Amino acid sequence: MKNLFQKMKKYSFWVSFSGALIIFLNCLAKLFNFEFESAIVEEVLLAFAGVLVVLGLVVDDSNSNDDGDTNEEENAEK
């Protein structure tokens, strides 16, 4: 459960969650013969994730480099 809370602190989790939620809502809407604009739902969820980033509750990891900082390695070689 602790791992889930760690994942919820990342912006990429909320982007993935919004995609899954849109698919789920679209299937549920088709079941009841209802249509909605998925682009609007996506924008609302991403705006919510942006607010969480601004408040500092979520970390925006979209610019992080998982391989380590290669710039430091390149600067050390020079």
N, C-alpha and C positions, 0 to 999 in steps of 0.2 A: 504494500500500500504506500510505503514511503517512496518507492520508485515512481509511482503514478504522480505523486505530488511534485517530485523533481521534474518530471516531464511536463507537467502543467505550467511550470515556470518559464517554459521556452515558447517563443513566438511561433516556431515551426509547428509545435503541437496544435496551436490554435488555428493555424492555416489548414492543417490536415483535418482537424476536427470540423472546421467549417465545410470543407468539401464533403466529408462523410455525412454531415447533418443535412446538407442540401440534397444529396442523393436519397437519404431516408425520407425527408419531407416531400420530395417529388414522388416517391413511390406511395407514400401515405395519401398524398393529394389525388393521385390517379385512382386509388382505391375508392375514394368518395366523389369521383368525377369533378374534381376541383383543380384549377390551374393557378399557378403563381409564377411570378417572375423570379427565377433563381438568381439572376444578377443582383437584384435588390437585396435578397437575403445574404448573399455573399458579401456585398458591400457593408451591410450592417454588422455582420460578424467580424469582418476585418477592421472595421472602425472600432468595435468593442475591444479587439485585441490591441489595437493601437493605443487606446486609452489605458489599457493595463500596462503597456510598455511605458507610457508617459508617467504613470503613477509609480513605476518602479517595481510593480508586482510580477512583471514578466520581463525576461531578458531577450532582446532582439538578437538572435544568433545567426541572422542571415548573412552577415559579413565576416563571420568567423572562418578561420582556415583550420580544418581538422588535421592537416598534415604537419602542423607546426608553422612557425613563422619562417618562411624561406628567405625573406628579406634580410634577416639577421645572418643567416648562413652565407648569403651572397656578399654582404658587407664585410664579413669576417675574412673572406677569401681575398678581398681587395687590399 
